Amino acid sequence: MLPSRTLAAIWVAAVVVLPLVLPDPYVLRVAAMTCIFAAFAASWDLLAGYAGQVNFGHALFFGAGAYSSALLSLRLGFSPLIAVGTGALIATVTGFCVGYLCLRLRGSYLSLATLAFPLILIGVLFAFPDFSGGELGITGLQPLATSRVGNYYVAAVAMLVVVFALWAFADSRFGLVLHAIRDDEVAARASGIDTTRYKLAVFGISAAAAGITGALYAHFMRGAGPSTLETALSFQAVIWGVFGGLATIYGPVTAVFVLYPLTEWLGSFSSFGELRLLIFAVVVLLVLLFMPRGLTPWARDRIETKCPRCKQRNPAWRESCRACAASLHRASAALPQSPR
């Protein structure tokens, strides 16, 4: 088994057994929030990293799922699970609508356009405070489980399902087409690819995953407020994606599991105060400076080697490829000396 897959299996096992090793309520709360935001960051990476549709308003889908689930649960009496599913469906429809409106936009124009949608939704919610709760948001939601351990496992299982589903999409023919659209959309269209259909599909899939995380967040926090639509949350997803490595799915997940507990741990020390934000920024800048492709691609290149012949990945300590037996560490050929 490749070292990266071994590490992924260890990570899954650690997520599963965490409540048995560290049953502390605070640890479980931080771990559950980490799982929720990890799936949210992975959903952004599918849209921006693979398809090249850089979305600066990704919190729109997170907030749509959170508010929809909260309103359905409180106003219409939906059960939490049905409310979460319906909230994810509403977020998916929102993603299709945003994708349709932004079809003709590319680059910075697309990013700025998507940045406006969460602000518009916040304005609409503030315009009807009796229905949406206004600036105070909505509170009093039922949790998805009756215990802290149960709530953690709901978040952890949902995160694992969402992340591996997104990875399956990215590793399929669908992901290859997204790569083509990202690299050269005109060439992809000239090759017969219906780029409109694929772009709408990736907006919908990404929005569905973000909507699930937003709905889980609302029931975990037992409320939904304007913070679920804030621009800061959208840019947080961008930071996680760039820090971990774009177009990897597992990169943003790793970034969340590194950065979110780090900031929470630093916040537990009163001596740090607001310096924890400065420390967070320094860590991110150091990674971007010395690991331009992100943390996980840099680490994977240290433990794995790509075969120069068949392009299969191998453990870094192997001398020959496990697939085609080609040499992985070719010594540079000596230059022939000119005859005297």
Secondary structure, 3 states (H helix, E strand, C coil): CCHHHHHHHHHHHHHHHHHHHCCCHHHHHHHHHHHHHHHHHHHHHHHHHHCCCCCCCCHHHHHHHHHHHHHHHHHCCCCHHHHHHHHHHHHHHHHHHHHHHCCCCCHHHHHHHHHHHHHHHHHHHHHCHHHHCHHHCEECCCCCCCCHHHHHHHHHHHHHHHHHHHHHHHCCHHHHHHHHHHHCHHHHHHCCCCHHHHHHHHHHHHHHHHHHHHHHHHHHHCEECHHHHCHHHHHHHHHHHHHHCCCCCHHHHHHHHHHHHHHHHHHCCCCCCCHHHHHHHHHHHHHHHHCCCCHHHHHHHHHEEECCCCCCEEECCCCECCCCCCECCCCCCCCCCCCC
